[in-house]
Amino acid sequence: MPKPQDIFQLARQEAVRVTASPQAWQSFLYTAAHNYHTTYLNQLLIHAQRPDAAACASMEYWNTKANRLVMRGSRSITVLQRRQGVAVTKPVFAIGDTTLLSQMRTGGPWEVTDTTRPLLLQGKSEDWLAALAQDGVSNEADRARRMLERNVADSTLQWAQPDEQMQLLQALVTQSAVYMARLRIGLPVQDEDFPAFKSVSQFDTYQISLCLGGYVQAAAEPMLNAIGREALRLNRDSIAIPHEPVHNESTPTQLNRGTAFL
């Protein structure tokens, strides 16, 4: 198992890589959308090791609680969590690394099928996802502003005035959350629908990337939970993971101290 310091360094490097371009950010958002219950730090680690991994959880969870079995030879993904105040590594496996044990109900992520998608969208306005995202963005705004003020130094974003910095951040977070939701629902994503992604390269330091990614995770989780609950009502054969097991509120963003959205 890699040392926590090495895994933390991988997360730091990935934080800068995923904000290098709109394309890199979109690639990361796929991973984040399919692992939205865990922290930004662990989303970065999953993306760095297996960007297509979805619903990552421990072997114990899959083998004892989810009616699934981790297949022999599967390659684990290393994430970080804090145990008794100390950062430790933790191996997790994607749902694609598992196989069903029986036809009983199984733990797994919620899904929107071709059958349930029209029912999910029925009666909703064109901007319903944006409205959900904006609710999450507003709820986390005060904390995000404080984190932005503390972490904008040395990034390209520091050229802007504080109000403009916050506007750029919130536009990017809102559109990122919508993008994640559209991926999970199975709706098309066109580049022209996400103009704020052009500003992502200004979030070009580890600290400002933490501010962005933590804000996205905090804003997207409640909206995706709400969509997931509705999807489950429409498809009773699926059971969502209530809280994906890699999620840990004390997962560190630094080995020595916590910073942004945990």
Salt bridges, closest charged atoms under 4 A:
GLU14 OE1 - ARG17 NH2 2.64
GLU14 OE2 - HIS47 ND1 2.73
ASP97 OD1 - ARG50 NH2 3.14
ASP114 OD1 - ARG117 NH1 2.90
GLU140 OE1 - ARG143 NH2 2.72
GLU221 OE2 - HIS37 ND1 2.88
GLU230 OE2 - LYS124 NZ 2.86
